[in-house]
């Protein structure tokens, strides 16, 4: 979704092009992390 942030772990092969989504932060979670000073 727009405004979400994802953490991606690159694959061993084609790591510049492909990877697995490890975690997804929603827009609300990102805003909360910013307020806590944990995200710029």
Secondary structure as GFF3:
##gff-version 3
##sequence-region A 1 40
A	DSSP	beta_strand	5	10	.	.	.	ID=ss1
A	DSSP	beta_strand	19	25	.	.	.	ID=ss2
A	DSSP	alpha_helix	27	35	.	.	.	ID=ss3
###
